Amino acid sequence: MTAAATIAAIRFGYGLPLPAGAAAEPAPMLAALAAADAMAARYPGVGTEAALALAVRVQAARKAALGLDDAARNAARKETMEAASALAGGAARAAVARALANPDGLRERLVQFWTDHFTVARRGLPYVALPSAMVEDAIRPNLTAPFAVMLAAVTTHPAMLLYLNQDKSVGPGSVAGRRRGRGLNENLAREVLELHTLGVGAGYSQTDVRQLAELMTGLSFTPEEGFAFQPRWAEPGAETVLGRSYGDTGPPGLEPVLAALADLAVRPETGQHLARKLAVHFLADDPDPAAVSAMASAWAETGGDLGAVTAALLGHPAAWVPPGAKVRQPFDYLVTGLRALGVTGDRVMAMPGPAFRRHVLMPMAAMGQPWQQPRGPDGWPEDAADWITPQGLAARLRWSMDTPEQLADPLPDPRLFVERALADAAAPELIVASGRAETRRDGVGLILASPDFNRR
């Protein structure tokens, strides 16, 4: 029987060995999640203010470069690219370091889950740090808040507005729309309904999409000011979404938008959609319906309180069956591999840029998950078949065989490493085979490439 500590580490954290002070039972895990976020202070990320300041700097440098000769222009371009790379790269390092060092592994896993749920991608050099800033300011502080709080924070964040072109959406009947002929963009409204709240097939119509899109006109941002509501862009009059009218008591503004988001956050379709999505991510591609029902009930009873929903997940027996039903996505696999090899968060933060790219970012891309470059607004796939591909498996095999000896000197004895990396989740066959390997390199590589290690 797999021990609870092993299950907690593999299913709800980033693998073994558990960091000192890590909880392995539901009550202390939830208490740690509700406590202060120590890792945010230990390994600071990139906030929205800093990400937008970079955009201002890049745009100013580009403008200034227009009057320079080629050599000076290239030097200025190199300087701004290095500044952008340093900021965005620091955020990536912090994400890995936090996942490695945090005894509250559930917090880091939930950050990654909600980051994927609210997918954004980088949009050009000036805004390269905005996706990390959205995680830092809109997602990470709200893991146990009502879902409406996180939804509003994400929907109005510059990273989301830019990614889904909301910053270019203008009401056809607005002052700006009539004068400039600019049009309505439905991207954000559609994804809020289809991906972020109700889910596909939840009974909303194209009319609901358009009405929500018109309600959201005016949501925008500038690099100098951050989020801003533009009244001259907002479609005048009330809009009706799922049978309820918004914006009928005054001029267009942010309040009706937030009211619509709050209503969407507590609808039963949203609770069911996200309960199943959480179960699929943490438990199995085809999760126990009772576990989904328990989380959906907690959602309905608490108005979408994410702490209560997480408690329902941890409190269900399906959460504590032996692991192995899910395939680790590349980020998960690499962080877990680094931890098993003894790489610490401090070491990641001190790692030279080329080494971090070689050991983490480049392998992650080769395995099919380039950092902050998802395939579309629906995020990364969950099904095992999407990750167990010839190319993905080859990249995992290369990493498992080539990287350990570059990070661990000396390489551990495979007979000890299998216990460190998997404990009682290691199959007897793997224990025997790794112990019989001709070299330590072969034995350690065999463990990291094994189905036992690639699944959670």
C-alpha positions as CSV (number, residue, x, y, z in Angstrom):
1,M,0.0,0.0,0.0
2,T,1.4,3.4,-1.0
3,A,2.0,5.7,2.0
4,A,0.1,8.9,2.3
5,A,3.3,10.9,2.3
6,T,4.3,9.4,-1.1
7,I,0.8,10.1,-2.5
8,A,0.9,13.7,-1.3
9,A,4.3,14.2,-2.8
10,I,3.5,12.7,-6.2
11,R,-0.1,13.7,-6.7
12,F,-0.3,17.0,-5.0
13,G,3.4,18.2,-5.1
14,Y,6.5,18.0,-7.1
15,G,7.7,14.6,-6.0
16,L,10.1,13.1,-3.6
17,P,11.9,13.7,-1.3
18,L,9.4,15.9,0.5
19,P,11.0,19.2,1.7
20,A,11.5,19.6,5.4
21,G,8.2,20.6,7.1
22,A,6.0,19.4,4.3
23,A,2.6,18.2,5.2
24,A,1.2,14.9,4.0
25,E,-2.4,14.9,5.2
26,P,-5.4,17.0,4.2
27,A,-5.8,19.2,7.3
28,P,-2.1,20.3,7.5
29,M,-1.9,20.7,3.7
30,L,-4.9,23.0,3.8
31,A,-3.5,24.9,6.7
32,A,-0.2,25.5,4.8
33,L,-2.2,26.6,1.8
34,A,-4.1,29.2,3.8
35,A,-0.9,30.5,5.5
36,A,1.4,33.2,4.2
37,D,3.1,32.6,0.9
38,A,6.7,32.3,2.0
39,M,8.1,31.4,-1.4
40,A,6.9,34.6,-3.0
41,A,9.1,36.5,-0.6
42,R,12.0,34.0,-0.8
43,Y,12.2,33.9,-4.6
44,P,10.5,37.2,-5.8
45,G,8.7,37.0,-9.1
46,V,7.9,39.8,-11.6
47,G,4.9,42.0,-10.8
48,T,2.7,43.9,-13.2
49,E,4.4,47.2,-12.4
50,A,7.8,45.9,-13.4
51,A,6.5,44.1,-16.5
52,L,4.8,47.3,-17.8
53,A,7.9,49.3,-16.9
54,L,9.8,47.0,-19.2
55,A,7.3,47.7,-22.0
56,V,7.7,51.5,-21.5
57,R,11.5,51.1,-21.6
58,V,11.5,48.9,-24.8
59,Q,9.1,51.3,-26.6
60,A,11.1,54.3,-25.6
61,A,14.3,52.6,-26.8
62,R,12.8,51.8,-30.1
63,K,11.7,55.3,-30.6
64,A,15.1,56.7,-29.7
65,A,16.8,54.2,-32.0
66,L,15.1,55.7,-35.1
67,G,17.7,58.5,-35.1
68,L,20.7,56.3,-34.7
69,D,23.1,54.7,-37.1
70,D,23.1,50.9,-37.6
71,A,25.7,50.1,-35.0
72,A,24.1,52.2,-32.3
73,R,20.7,50.9,-33.2
74,N,21.9,47.3,-32.9
75,A,23.6,48.0,-29.6
76,A,20.4,49.6,-28.2
77,R,18.3,46.7,-29.5
78,K,20.7,44.2,-27.8
79,E,20.5,46.1,-24.5
80,T,16.7,46.1,-24.4
81,M,16.6,42.4,-25.4
82,E,18.9,41.5,-22.6
83,A,16.8,43.5,-20.1
84,A,13.7,41.7,-21.3
85,S,15.4,38.3,-21.2
86,A,16.6,38.9,-17.7
87,L,13.2,39.9,-16.4
88,A,11.3,37.1,-18.1
89,G,14.1,34.6,-17.3
90,G,14.1,35.6,-13.7
91,A,10.4,34.8,-13.5
92,A,10.9,31.4,-15.0
93,R,13.7,30.7,-12.5
94,A,11.5,31.8,-9.6
95,A,8.7,29.4,-10.7
96,V,11.1,26.4,-10.8
97,A,12.8,27.5,-7.6
98,R,9.5,27.8,-5.7
99,A,8.3,24.4,-6.9
100,L,11.6,22.8,-5.7
101,A,11.9,24.5,-2.4
102,N,8.3,25.0,-1.2
103,P,7.2,22.5,1.5
104,D,3.7,23.6,0.5
105,G,3.8,21.7,-2.8
106,L,0.0,21.9,-3.2
107,R,0.3,25.7,-3.5
108,E,2.8,25.4,-6.4
109,R,0.7,22.8,-8.2
110,L,-2.5,24.9,-7.8
111,V,-0.5,27.9,-9.2
112,Q,0.3,25.9,-12.3
113,F,-3.2,24.6,-12.6
114,W,-4.8,28.0,-12.6
115,T,-2.1,29.5,-14.7
116,D,-3.0,26.9,-17.4
117,H,-6.8,27.4,-16.9
118,F,-6.3,31.2,-17.5
119,T,-3.9,30.7,-20.4
120,V,-2.0,33.6,-21.8
121,A,1.1,33.7,-23.9
122,R,3.9,36.2,-24.5
123,R,3.0,38.9,-27.1
124,G,6.2,40.5,-28.4
125,L,9.3,41.7,-26.7
126,P,7.8,44.7,-24.8
127,Y,5.3,42.5,-23.0
128,V,7.4,39.4,-22.5
129,A,7.1,39.5,-18.7
130,L,3.3,40.1,-18.6
131,P,2.3,36.4,-18.3
132,S,4.4,35.9,-15.3
133,A,3.1,39.2,-13.8
134,M,-0.5,37.9,-14.2
135,V,0.4,34.8,-12.2
136,E,2.2,36.9,-9.6
137,D,-0.6,39.4,-9.0
138,A,-3.9,37.8,-10.1
139,I,-3.5,34.1,-9.6
140,R,-1.0,33.3,-6.8
141,P,-2.6,35.6,-4.1
142,N,-6.1,34.1,-4.8
143,L,-5.7,30.4,-4.5
144,T,-8.1,30.1,-1.6
145,A,-10.3,33.2,-2.4
146,P,-13.7,33.1,-4.0
147,F,-13.4,32.2,-7.6
148,A,-15.0,35.5,-8.6
149,V,-12.1,37.4,-7.1
150,M,-9.5,35.4,-9.2
151,L,-11.7,35.7,-12.3
152,A,-12.0,39.4,-12.0
153,A,-8.3,39.9,-11.4
154,V,-7.3,37.8,-14.3
155,T,-9.9,39.1,-16.7
156,T,-8.9,42.7,-16.1
157,H,-5.1,42.0,-16.1
158,P,-3.1,43.5,-19.0
159,A,-1.7,40.1,-19.9
160,M,-5.2,38.7,-20.6
161,L,-6.4,41.9,-22.3
162,L,-3.5,41.9,-24.6
163,Y,-3.5,38.1,-25.3
164,L,-7.2,38.1,-26.4
165,N,-7.1,41.5,-28.1
166,Q,-9.5,43.1,-25.7
167,D,-7.4,46.2,-25.7
168,K,-8.5,46.7,-29.3
169,S,-12.2,46.0,-28.8
170,V,-14.4,49.0,-29.2
171,G,-18.2,49.2,-29.0
172,P,-19.7,49.9,-32.4
173,G,-22.0,52.5,-30.9
174,S,-19.4,54.1,-28.7
175,V,-17.9,57.5,-29.2
176,A,-14.6,55.9,-30.5
177,G,-16.4,53.3,-32.5
178,R,-18.5,55.9,-34.4
179,R,-15.5,58.2,-35.1
180,R,-12.8,55.6,-35.9
181,G,-14.8,52.8,-37.3
182,R,-13.1,50.4,-35.0
183,G,-14.9,47.1,-34.2
184,L,-15.9,44.8,-31.5
185,N,-13.6,41.9,-30.6
186,E,-15.4,38.8,-29.0
187,N,-12.3,36.9,-28.1
188,L,-12.2,37.6,-24.3
189,A,-16.0,37.3,-23.9
190,R,-16.0,33.9,-25.7
191,E,-13.1,32.5,-23.7
192,V,-14.6,33.7,-20.4
193,L,-17.8,31.8,-21.2
194,E,-16.3,28.8,-23.0
195,L,-13.1,28.2,-21.1
196,H,-12.9,30.2,-17.9
197,T,-16.4,29.7,-16.4
198,L,-19.4,27.8,-17.9
199,G,-17.5,25.4,-20.2
200,V,-18.3,24.2,-23.7
201,G,-21.9,23.1,-24.2
202,A,-23.2,24.9,-21.1
203,G,-26.2,26.4,-22.8
204,Y,-25.0,30.0,-23.6
205,S,-25.6,31.3,-27.1
206,Q,-23.7,33.5,-29.6
207,T,-26.0,36.3,-28.5
208,D,-24.7,35.9,-25.0
209,V,-21.1,36.0,-26.3
210,R,-21.8,39.2,-28.2
211,Q,-23.6,40.9,-25.4
212,L,-20.8,40.1,-23.0
213,A,-18.3,41.4,-25.5
214,E,-20.2,44.6,-25.8
215,L,-20.4,44.9,-22.0
216,M,-16.6,44.4,-21.8
217,T,-15.8,47.2,-24.2
218,G,-13.7,49.8,-22.4
219,L,-11.5,47.3,-20.6
220,S,-8.0,48.2,-21.7
221,F,-4.5,49.2,-20.4
222,T,-1.6,51.3,-21.2
223,P,2.1,50.5,-20.3
224,E,2.3,53.8,-18.4
225,E,-0.9,53.3,-16.3
226,G,-1.7,49.6,-16.3
227,F,-5.3,48.6,-16.4
228,A,-7.7,51.4,-17.4
229,F,-11.3,51.6,-18.3
230,Q,-11.9,53.6,-21.4
231,P,-15.5,55.1,-21.3
232,R,-15.3,56.4,-24.9
233,W,-14.7,52.8,-26.1
234,A,-17.6,51.3,-24.2
235,E,-20.8,50.3,-25.9
236,P,-23.7,52.5,-24.5
237,G,-26.8,50.9,-23.0
238,A,-27.6,47.7,-21.1
239,E,-26.4,44.3,-22.2
240,T,-28.2,41.0,-21.4
241,V,-26.1,37.9,-20.6
242,L,-27.8,34.6,-19.8
243,G,-31.0,36.4,-19.1
244,R,-29.7,39.1,-16.8
245,S,-29.3,42.8,-17.7
246,Y,-26.1,44.7,-16.8
247,G,-25.3,48.4,-17.2
248,D,-28.9,49.6,-17.1
249,T,-28.5,51.9,-14.1
250,G,-25.9,54.3,-15.3
251,P,-23.2,55.1,-17.9
252,P,-20.8,52.3,-19.0
253,G,-18.1,51.4,-16.4
254,L,-16.2,48.6,-14.7
255,E,-18.9,47.8,-12.2
256,P,-21.3,46.1,-14.6
257,V,-18.5,44.0,-16.0
258,L,-17.5,42.8,-12.5
259,A,-21.1,42.1,-11.7
260,A,-21.4,39.8,-14.7
261,L,-18.2,38.0,-13.8
262,A,-19.4,37.5,-10.3
263,D,-22.6,36.0,-11.5
264,L,-20.8,33.7,-13.9
265,A,-18.4,32.6,-11.1
266,V,-21.2,31.1,-9.0
267,R,-23.3,29.5,-11.6
268,P,-23.7,25.7,-11.2
269,E,-22.3,25.1,-14.7
270,T,-19.1,26.9,-13.7
271,G,-18.8,24.8,-10.6
272,Q,-19.3,21.5,-12.5
273,H,-16.9,22.5,-15.2
274,L,-14.1,23.5,-12.9
275,A,-14.7,20.6,-10.5
276,R,-14.2,18.2,-13.3
277,K,-11.2,20.0,-14.6
278,L,-9.6,19.9,-11.2
279,A,-10.3,16.2,-10.9
280,V,-8.9,15.5,-14.3
281,H,-5.7,17.4,-13.5
282,F,-5.0,16.0,-10.1
283,L,-6.7,12.5,-10.1
284,A,-7.1,10.9,-13.5
285,D,-8.0,11.6,-17.2
286,D,-11.3,9.9,-16.4
287,P,-11.9,10.8,-12.8
288,D,-14.2,9.3,-10.2
289,P,-17.6,11.0,-10.7
290,A,-18.1,11.1,-7.0
291,A,-15.0,13.2,-6.5
292,V,-16.2,15.7,-9.2
293,S,-19.6,15.8,-7.5
294,A,-18.1,16.5,-4.1
295,M,-16.1,19.5,-5.4
296,A,-19.1,20.8,-7.4
297,S,-21.2,20.6,-4.2
298,A,-18.6,22.5,-2.3
299,W,-18.6,25.1,-5.1
300,A,-22.4,25.5,-4.9
301,E,-22.5,25.6,-1.1
302,T,-19.8,28.2,-0.7
303,G,-20.3,30.4,-3.8
304,G,-17.1,29.1,-5.5
305,D,-14.8,29.4,-2.5
306,L,-11.6,27.9,-3.9
307,G,-10.3,26.9,-0.4
308,A,-13.4,24.9,0.2
309,V,-13.3,23.3,-3.2
310,T,-9.7,22.2,-2.6
311,A,-10.7,20.8,0.7
312,A,-13.3,18.7,-1.0
313,L,-10.7,17.4,-3.4
314,L,-8.3,16.4,-0.6
315,G,-11.1,15.0,1.5
316,H,-12.3,12.5,-1.1
317,P,-11.0,8.9,-1.0
318,A,-10.2,9.1,-4.7
319,A,-7.4,11.6,-3.8
320,W,-5.6,9.0,-1.8
321,V,-5.5,5.9,-4.0
322,P,-2.0,4.9,-5.3
323,P,-0.7,7.4,-7.9
324,G,0.1,6.7,-11.5
325,A,-3.1,7.5,-13.3
326,K,-1.7,10.7,-14.8
327,V,1.3,11.5,-17.0
328,R,3.5,14.2,-15.7
329,Q,3.6,17.2,-18.0
330,P,7.1,18.4,-18.9
331,F,7.3,21.2,-16.3
332,D,6.2,18.7,-13.6
333,Y,8.6,16.0,-14.8
334,L,11.6,18.3,-14.9
335,V,11.0,19.9,-11.5
336,T,10.5,16.5,-10.0
337,G,13.6,15.2,-11.7
338,L,15.6,18.1,-10.4
339,R,14.3,17.5,-6.9
340,A,15.2,13.9,-7.0
341,L,18.7,14.8,-8.1
342,G,19.1,17.1,-5.1
343,V,19.0,20.4,-7.0
344,T,17.7,23.2,-4.7
345,G,15.8,26.3,-5.4
346,D,18.8,28.4,-4.4
347,R,20.9,26.5,-6.9
348,V,18.4,27.2,-9.7
349,M,18.5,30.9,-8.9
350,A,22.3,30.9,-9.0
351,M,22.5,28.8,-12.2
352,P,24.0,30.7,-15.2
353,G,21.5,31.6,-17.8
354,P,22.9,29.2,-20.5
355,A,22.8,26.3,-18.0
356,F,19.2,27.0,-16.9
357,R,18.1,27.1,-20.5
358,R,20.1,23.9,-21.3
359,H,18.8,21.9,-18.3
360,V,15.3,23.2,-18.0
361,L,13.8,25.5,-20.7
362,M,15.2,23.7,-23.8
363,P,14.2,20.2,-22.6
364,M,10.8,21.5,-21.6
365,A,10.2,22.7,-25.2
366,A,11.6,19.5,-26.6
367,M,9.2,17.5,-24.5
368,G,6.3,19.6,-26.0
369,Q,5.7,22.3,-23.5
370,P,7.7,25.5,-24.3
371,W,7.6,27.9,-21.4
372,Q,4.7,30.3,-21.6
373,Q,4.0,29.4,-25.2
374,P,0.8,27.3,-25.1
375,R,-0.9,26.1,-28.3
376,G,-4.0,28.1,-27.8
377,P,-6.2,29.8,-25.1
378,D,-7.4,26.3,-24.0
379,G,-4.0,25.7,-22.5
380,W,-2.0,22.4,-22.3
381,P,-3.8,19.1,-22.8
382,E,-4.4,16.7,-20.0
383,D,-4.7,13.4,-21.8
384,A,-1.8,11.0,-21.5
385,A,-1.7,10.4,-25.2
386,D,-0.8,14.0,-25.8
387,W,2.4,13.7,-23.8
388,I,3.4,10.1,-24.6
389,T,4.6,10.7,-28.1
390,P,7.7,9.5,-29.9
391,Q,9.2,13.0,-29.8
392,G,8.2,13.7,-26.3
393,L,9.5,10.3,-25.0
394,A,12.8,10.7,-26.9
395,A,13.3,14.1,-25.2
396,R,12.5,12.6,-21.8
397,L,14.9,9.8,-22.4
398,R,17.7,12.2,-23.4
399,W,17.2,14.3,-20.3
400,S,17.2,11.3,-18.0
401,M,20.4,9.9,-19.5
402,D,22.4,13.0,-20.1
403,T,21.4,15.6,-17.5
404,P,21.9,13.8,-14.1
405,E,25.7,13.6,-14.4
406,Q,25.8,17.3,-15.2
407,L,23.8,18.2,-12.1
408,A,24.8,15.5,-9.5
409,D,28.5,14.9,-8.8
410,P,28.9,12.1,-8.0
411,L,25.9,10.4,-9.4
412,P,23.9,8.6,-6.6
413,D,23.8,4.8,-6.3
414,P,20.7,3.7,-8.2
415,R,19.7,1.4,-5.4
416,L,19.5,4.4,-3.1
417,F,18.2,6.8,-5.8
418,V,15.1,4.7,-6.6
419,E,14.1,5.0,-2.9
420,R,14.8,8.7,-2.8
421,A,12.9,9.4,-6.1
422,L,9.9,7.1,-5.7
423,A,9.9,5.4,-2.3
424,D,7.1,2.9,-2.2
425,A,5.7,4.0,-5.5
426,A,8.6,2.2,-7.3
427,A,7.6,-1.1,-8.9
428,P,9.6,-4.2,-7.8
429,E,10.7,-4.7,-11.4
430,L,12.2,-1.2,-11.5
431,I,14.0,-1.7,-8.2
432,V,15.6,-4.9,-9.5
433,A,16.5,-3.5,-12.9
434,S,18.0,-0.3,-11.7
435,G,20.1,-2.1,-9.1
436,R,21.5,-4.4,-11.8
437,A,22.5,-1.5,-14.2
438,E,26.0,-1.7,-15.4
439,T,26.8,1.9,-14.4
440,R,25.3,4.5,-12.1
441,R,24.5,6.6,-15.2
442,D,22.4,3.8,-16.7
443,G,20.7,3.1,-13.4
444,V,19.8,6.7,-12.6
445,G,18.7,7.2,-16.2
446,L,16.5,4.1,-16.1
447,I,14.7,5.3,-13.0
448,L,14.1,8.8,-14.4
449,A,12.9,7.4,-17.7
450,S,10.7,4.7,-16.1
451,P,6.9,4.8,-16.3
452,D,6.8,5.0,-12.5
453,F,8.7,8.3,-12.6
454,N,6.9,9.7,-15.6
455,R,3.5,9.2,-14.0
456,R,1.8,10.7,-11.0
